[in-house]
Amino acid sequence: MALITETTLRAMLPSGIPNPYLVRAEDKFTPAAIDFLKGRGIKVEAYQSTCGLSSDSESIQELCIPVGVSNRHVHLSPEDVEKLFGPGYQLTALRPLSQPGQFAAKETVTLLGPKGIIHGVRILGPARGATQVEISKTDGFQLGIHPPIRVSGALEGTPGVTIIGPSGCIVLPSGVIVAKCHVHMSEEDARAAKVKDGDSLILRMAGERALIFPDVTVRVSPRYALDFHIDLDEANAANLSTGDQACLIGINGKLFSTQGRW
């Protein structure tokens, strides 16, 4: 059970409060929270508290997805690794990531924007085809740039930044994004959830800030492991940490099951 207060709701205003606002049947509201929602014309609906997928109303299969909080980081092309660290340089693995074969490197770089600088930005390996910088909206304010929310690899029309390493720097003309929240799935996971690459999930977070993420992109590959990736701003808004669980409550804009609360 979660106690939802006016303070909790006000913290959601910058990103928007979903309408209807979805809660579990056992969740409770303070009187001030009820007045806050009613005053803004926001309806409240309760849904099944179990994590479930329905298959033509014949069966329900539980699907809870582990959360992976992603701080700012950089993906580098092999050419840019050498520009920043020297000819022939290879990234050194520091620790494995949730996705098989991927790792956080020991190496870090500095990001320089028009209005500010961020030191110690982690590189993720291995090197990939194109250099890409993933930051939060808050990081963008610090750097003085305003990257759009994009899926990985969709870099057209994005701002650039200067990347500084120990042996050189790169003036990146574009390639900075705020990563759209997404779920990695293996082909087996996608079949079980009856979704395909590019579909959208509705996920609900548990806890004191029981937020709904209504448009979470599905990424499917035989190389992927099940994981829900959000950035630090989103994690803080929902009071989430890596290893928490997200509950699947709908697909492509449609909830599995709801009943009226008010």
C-alpha positions as CSV (number, residue, x, y, z in Angstrom):
1,M,0.0,0.0,0.0
2,A,1.2,3.5,-0.8
3,L,0.1,6.7,0.9
4,I,-0.3,9.4,-1.7
5,T,0.1,13.0,-0.5
6,E,-0.3,16.4,-2.0
7,T,3.5,16.8,-1.8
8,T,3.9,13.6,-3.8
9,L,1.5,14.9,-6.5
10,R,3.1,18.4,-6.7
11,A,6.5,16.7,-7.3
12,M,5.0,15.2,-10.4
13,L,3.8,18.5,-11.9
14,P,6.9,19.3,-14.0
15,S,6.6,16.0,-15.9
16,G,2.7,16.0,-15.8
17,I,0.2,14.0,-13.8
18,P,-1.4,11.2,-15.9
19,N,-5.2,11.5,-16.3
20,P,-6.6,9.2,-15.3
21,Y,-4.2,8.7,-12.3
22,L,-3.7,5.0,-11.9
23,V,-3.4,3.4,-8.4
24,R,-3.8,0.1,-6.8
25,A,-7.1,-0.6,-5.0
26,E,-5.3,-0.7,-1.6
27,D,-3.5,2.7,-2.1
28,K,-4.6,5.6,0.2
29,F,-4.9,9.3,-0.4
30,T,-4.7,12.2,2.1
31,P,-7.6,14.6,2.0
32,A,-5.4,17.3,0.6
33,A,-4.3,14.9,-2.2
34,I,-7.9,14.2,-3.1
35,D,-8.7,17.9,-3.3
36,F,-5.6,18.6,-5.3
37,L,-6.6,16.0,-8.0
38,K,-10.3,17.0,-8.0
39,G,-9.3,20.7,-8.4
40,R,-7.4,19.9,-11.6
41,G,-10.1,17.6,-13.0
42,I,-7.8,14.5,-12.7
43,K,-9.7,11.2,-12.3
44,V,-8.4,8.3,-10.2
45,E,-8.7,4.7,-11.3
46,A,-7.7,1.5,-9.6
47,Y,-6.3,-1.5,-11.4
48,Q,-5.4,-5.0,-10.5
49,S,-2.6,-5.0,-8.0
50,T,-0.9,-8.1,-9.4
51,C,1.5,-7.7,-12.3
52,G,-0.2,-9.5,-15.2
53,L,-0.7,-10.1,-18.8
54,S,-3.9,-11.4,-20.1
55,S,-4.1,-13.8,-23.1
56,D,-7.6,-13.5,-24.6
57,S,-9.0,-13.5,-21.0
58,E,-7.9,-17.1,-20.7
59,S,-4.7,-16.8,-18.6
60,I,-2.7,-14.3,-16.7
61,Q,1.1,-14.4,-16.8
62,E,3.0,-12.3,-14.3
63,L,5.6,-9.9,-15.7
64,C,7.6,-7.7,-13.5
65,I,10.6,-6.0,-15.0
66,P,13.8,-5.0,-13.1
67,V,14.7,-1.3,-13.2
68,G,18.1,-0.2,-14.4
69,V,18.9,3.5,-13.6
70,S,21.3,5.0,-16.1
71,N,23.4,8.0,-15.2
72,R,25.0,10.2,-17.9
73,H,27.4,8.3,-20.1
74,V,29.1,8.2,-23.5
75,H,29.3,5.6,-26.3
76,L,32.4,6.1,-28.5
77,S,33.3,4.9,-32.0
78,P,36.7,3.2,-32.3
79,E,38.0,6.3,-34.1
80,D,37.0,8.6,-31.3
81,V,38.4,6.3,-28.7
82,E,41.8,6.8,-30.3
83,K,41.3,10.6,-30.7
84,L,40.7,10.9,-26.9
85,F,43.1,8.3,-25.5
86,G,45.7,7.7,-28.2
87,P,46.4,5.5,-31.2
88,G,45.5,1.8,-30.7
89,Y,43.9,2.4,-27.4
90,Q,41.3,-0.1,-26.1
91,L,38.7,0.5,-23.5
92,T,39.2,-1.3,-20.2
93,A,36.2,-3.0,-18.6
94,L,35.4,-1.9,-15.0
95,R,32.2,-3.8,-14.4
96,P,29.6,-5.6,-16.5
97,L,26.2,-4.0,-17.3
98,S,22.8,-5.6,-17.3
99,Q,23.0,-6.2,-21.1
100,P,25.2,-9.2,-22.1
101,G,28.6,-8.2,-23.4
102,Q,28.3,-4.5,-22.4
103,F,30.4,-2.9,-19.7
104,A,31.2,0.3,-17.9
105,A,34.7,1.2,-18.7
106,K,37.4,2.5,-16.3
107,E,37.9,5.4,-18.6
108,T,35.9,8.7,-18.2
109,V,35.8,11.9,-20.2
110,T,34.8,15.5,-19.7
111,L,31.8,17.2,-21.4
112,L,32.1,20.9,-22.3
113,G,29.0,22.8,-23.3
114,P,28.3,26.5,-24.0
115,K,27.5,27.3,-20.4
116,G,29.2,24.6,-18.3
117,I,31.3,21.5,-17.8
118,I,30.8,18.0,-16.4
119,H,33.8,15.9,-15.3
120,G,34.1,12.2,-14.9
121,V,31.5,11.0,-17.4
122,R,31.7,7.3,-17.8
123,I,32.3,5.6,-21.1
124,L,30.3,2.4,-21.9
125,G,31.8,-0.3,-24.0
126,P,32.5,-1.9,-26.2
127,A,33.1,0.8,-28.9
128,R,30.2,1.1,-31.3
129,G,29.6,2.5,-34.8
130,A,28.8,6.2,-33.9
131,T,29.6,8.3,-30.9
132,Q,26.6,9.2,-28.8
133,V,26.2,11.1,-25.5
134,E,23.3,10.3,-23.2
135,I,22.5,12.9,-20.5
136,S,19.5,14.0,-18.4
137,K,17.5,17.1,-18.8
138,T,19.2,18.4,-15.7
139,D,22.6,17.8,-17.2
140,G,21.5,19.7,-20.3
141,F,20.8,22.8,-18.2
142,Q,24.3,22.6,-16.6
143,L,25.9,22.3,-20.0
144,G,23.7,24.9,-21.7
145,I,22.3,22.5,-24.3
146,H,18.8,21.1,-24.8
147,P,18.9,17.7,-26.3
148,P,15.6,16.0,-27.4
149,I,14.2,12.8,-25.9
150,R,15.2,10.1,-28.4
151,V,15.6,6.3,-28.7
152,S,19.3,5.3,-29.0
153,G,20.7,6.0,-32.5
154,A,18.2,8.6,-33.5
155,L,20.7,11.4,-33.7
156,E,19.4,13.6,-36.5
157,G,18.8,17.2,-35.4
158,T,20.4,16.7,-32.0
159,P,22.9,19.2,-30.5
160,G,26.6,18.5,-30.1
161,V,29.1,18.9,-27.3
162,T,32.9,18.9,-26.8
163,I,34.3,15.7,-25.4
164,I,37.7,16.0,-23.7
165,G,40.0,13.1,-23.0
166,P,43.6,12.7,-21.7
167,S,45.1,12.7,-25.2
168,G,42.8,15.0,-27.2
169,C,39.3,16.3,-27.7
170,I,36.4,15.9,-30.1
171,V,34.0,18.7,-31.1
172,L,30.9,16.6,-31.7
173,P,28.5,18.4,-34.1
174,S,25.5,16.3,-33.0
175,G,24.8,13.2,-31.1
176,V,23.6,14.3,-27.6
177,I,20.2,12.9,-26.5
178,V,18.1,12.4,-23.5
179,A,17.4,8.7,-23.8
180,K,13.7,7.7,-24.0
181,C,12.8,5.3,-21.3
182,H,12.8,1.8,-22.8
183,V,12.7,-1.9,-22.0
184,H,15.2,-4.4,-23.3
185,M,13.7,-7.8,-24.1
186,S,15.0,-11.0,-25.5
187,E,12.9,-12.6,-28.2
188,E,11.6,-15.1,-25.7
189,D,10.6,-12.3,-23.3
190,A,8.8,-10.5,-26.2
191,R,6.9,-13.6,-27.1
192,A,5.8,-14.1,-23.5
193,A,4.6,-10.5,-23.3
194,K,3.0,-10.6,-26.8
195,V,4.9,-7.5,-27.9
196,K,7.3,-6.7,-30.7
197,D,10.2,-4.3,-31.2
198,G,8.9,-0.7,-31.2
199,D,5.7,-1.4,-29.2
200,S,4.9,0.8,-26.2
201,L,4.4,-0.5,-22.6
202,I,2.5,1.1,-19.7
203,L,4.5,0.5,-16.5
204,R,3.7,1.3,-12.9
205,M,6.3,1.8,-10.2
206,A,5.7,0.7,-6.7
207,G,6.5,2.6,-3.5
208,E,5.8,6.0,-2.1
209,R,5.9,7.7,-5.5
210,A,3.9,5.2,-7.4
211,L,4.3,6.8,-10.8
212,I,3.0,5.6,-14.2
213,F,5.3,5.5,-17.2
214,P,2.7,5.5,-20.1
215,D,5.0,5.2,-23.1
216,V,8.0,2.9,-22.6
217,T,9.5,1.7,-25.9
218,V,10.2,-2.0,-26.4
219,R,13.6,-2.9,-27.8
220,V,13.9,-6.6,-28.8
221,S,17.0,-8.5,-29.7
222,P,18.4,-12.0,-29.0
223,R,21.3,-10.2,-27.3
224,Y,19.2,-8.4,-24.7
225,A,18.3,-9.3,-21.2
226,L,15.0,-8.0,-19.6
227,D,15.6,-4.6,-18.1
228,F,13.7,-1.2,-17.8
229,H,16.1,1.7,-18.5
230,I,15.4,5.1,-17.1
231,D,17.7,8.1,-16.6
232,L,18.5,9.7,-13.2
233,D,15.9,12.4,-13.4
234,E,13.1,9.8,-14.0
235,A,14.5,7.6,-11.2
236,N,14.5,10.4,-8.7
237,A,11.0,11.5,-9.6
238,A,9.7,7.9,-9.0
239,N,12.1,7.3,-6.0
240,L,13.6,4.3,-7.9
241,S,16.9,2.5,-7.7
242,T,18.6,-0.1,-9.8
243,G,17.1,-3.5,-8.9
244,D,13.6,-2.2,-8.1
245,Q,10.6,-3.6,-10.1
246,A,8.3,-2.1,-12.6
247,C,4.8,-3.7,-13.2
248,L,3.4,-4.1,-16.7
249,I,-0.2,-2.9,-16.7
250,G,-0.8,-2.2,-20.4
251,I,0.4,-2.3,-24.0
252,N,0.2,0.3,-26.8
253,G,-1.9,2.7,-24.8
254,K,-4.4,0.1,-23.5
255,L,-4.6,-1.0,-19.9
256,F,-5.2,-4.7,-19.1
257,S,-7.8,-4.1,-16.4
258,T,-9.2,-1.1,-14.6
259,Q,-12.2,-0.2,-12.5
260,G,-13.5,3.2,-11.5
261,R,-12.1,4.8,-8.2
262,W,-14.1,8.0,-8.3
